[in-house]
Amino acid sequence: MLPASDPPAPRGPSLHLKLEDGRPVLLRPVLPEDAPLIQQGLERLSAASRTSRFFAPVSHLSDAQLDYLTHVDQVNHVAWGALDLSTDEVLGLGIGRFARLPSEPEVAEVALAVVDASQGHGLGSLLFGVLYCLARAQGVTAFRAVVMPHNQGLVERLRAIGGVVHHEEGQVLIDVPVVTDTDLLPSTPEADGLKRVLRMVEAALAEA
């Protein structure tokens, strides 16, 4: 989740946005140098959050896992992290990523992780909005989320923005269309919220 003092300098675009509580955050691409920061960030996730993200209460990432999470080409595998700008201490708040399926390159598996202390303030929506904008600009037409069956809140949120639910081997797969025309999104409060986030992210990307 990118926590540390003296983080790697950003390369590529970086977005200055605000959470719902007014806290300023920096969203930027994940870098290979972020490996130790992500390891530290894992420690700031609760066991429940680790299980939701990794499907097990993972307490340590191997070198191979860190290599996969940080060596991304930002085309077939896209990853962005969020840093807290409200404090002099460098604190990472979350990471979002998507990776194209080799058999269906227009479909990408998507995943988000937000540290528990920053959940409920809209950061997940911002990260999802960034991934959504980047995905549709690169020809991705659908996100596939793999969700644990007990996480019905997330299932319903994704369904409310157009997600189609499938069940496979004890997991829930949700395919969420990535549309270029937001008028094609459902008429739901969740979809309206996504539209607002996309407008915000698009404006920030245009200025980056």
N, C-alpha and C positions, 0 to 999 in steps of 0.2 A: 504494500500500500504506500510505498515511497516515503516512510518516515526516516529521518536522519538529520544531522546537522551537515551543512555544506553539501547539498545534493548535486548531482551532475548538472551542468549547464544545459538548458533546453536546446535541442536541435530540431529544426522544422517549426511548424506553427505552434503557438501557444495561445490559449484563450483565457481572458480574465472575466470571470462570471461571479454571480453571487448566489448563495443558498437562500432558502426561504426565510431563514433567520437573519439575513443581511450579511452573513459572513462572506468575505471575499475568498475566492478559490482560483487557483491556476490549473487549467487542464492542458496536458501536453502529451506527446507521444512517449511511450516507454522506451528506454534506452538500454543497451547491454550493460552499462555501468550501474543500472538500477538493481542488479541482482541482490546485493546485500541489503538494500533498502526494502525490497519485497520480503526478504526473509524476516526482517525486523517487523514489518507490517503484519505478517502472519500472527505474530504474538499478540497483536491488538485485536484480533478476532476472537469472539467467544467460541466455545466448542460447537454450539449450535450453528453459528455462522460458518465455521469451517466445514461442518458436515453438509450444510446447504450448498456450499461452493464446490467441495471436493468429494462429497458423498462419503466422507469418513472424517473423524475428528483429527485431521492431520496437524501435527505440531511442528514439523520440520520438512522443508523442501530439499530434495536431492539436487546435486549439481545438474543432473540431466533435466530435472523439472525446471530449475531456474533458467537453464539455457533455453528451453522451449519458451518460457514465459517472457524472456527479455530479448531474444534474437528474433525479431519479427520484421518482415519486409514491408509492413504497412500497406500491402496490397492483398495478398492471399491470407495473411495473418496480421490483423490490425489490433493494436493495444494502446490505450491511453490511460494515464493516471491523473489523480487530482491531489493537489497540495493545498494546505491551509495557509492563507496569506494574512490571517488575523493575528498571528503571533510571531515573535522573533524566532522562536524555535521552529525548525522545519518539520512539519508533520504531514504525513501522507494520510489521505482520507479514503481513497478507494481506487479501483482499477476496473476498466471495462475492456472487453476484447471480443473480436469475432474472427473465426477461421473458416475459410471456404471448405466445403466438403469435396474431396478429390473426385468423387463420382458425380457430383452435382455442383460445379463451381459457381453457379448462380445462387446457391443456397449456402448460408454460413452459420455455423454454430456460434451462439452468442452467450457470454457469461459476464456477470458483474459481481464485484465484492466491495462492500463498503464497511469500514470499521464500525463496530457497534455504537461507539459514542457519537457518530455522525449520521446514523440512520434516522430516517423520518424527517429530514430537512431538504429533500429534493435532490440530493447528489446523485442517487441512482438514476433519476429521470434525466439529469444533465448528461451523465455518462452515456445513457442509452440514446439520448438525442444526438450526441456527437457521433456515436457509432452508426446511427441511422443515416445521418447526412453523408458520412463518408461512404457507407455501403451503397447507397443509391447512386452516388456519383461514380462508383466503380462497377456498376452493373449487377450488384447483388439484388435479387428480387424477393428474397425471404430470409428471415432469421429463424433458426431452429434452437429453441431453448429446451434443455433437459432438466426437468424439475422433479424433485422427490415428491411422492404421492401426498405426503402430509402437508406440503406447502400450498394449500388451497388458495391462500390469499394471492400468491403470485400467479397461480393458474388463472384465477378470475380476472386479475388485472390484465394479463396478456390476452385473454379471451375478449376482453372489453375493447381492445385496440385491433381486433380482427383476427386474433390467433385461433388456429384450428387445432384441437387437442387429439392426440393419439396416445395409446397405451402400448408399451413394449417392454417386456421382461422386467416388470416391477417398477418401471420408470414412466414418467409422463413426458411425452414429446409434444411440443407446441410449435407449430409453424406460423410465424407472424409475417404477413406480407409487408415488404418494404416498397411503399408506393411513391411515385414521383409527384402525384397529384393528391394533396392531403384531403381534397373533397371526397376522395374514395374511402376515407376512413369512416368507421361507424359513427353514428350519432350517440355518443356516450360521453359522460364527464371525463373518463380516462383518455379517450381519443381527443377531446378538446384540450386536455392538459398536454398531450403529446404535441398537438399543433402549436401551442404556445411555446413549448420548449424548442421545437424545431425552428420557429421564427427567430428565437433568441440566439440559438446556436448558429444559424445561417448568417445572421448579422455579425456575430463575433468572428466566424470564419472568413467573411468578406473583408474584415478589418485586419486579420492576422497577417 
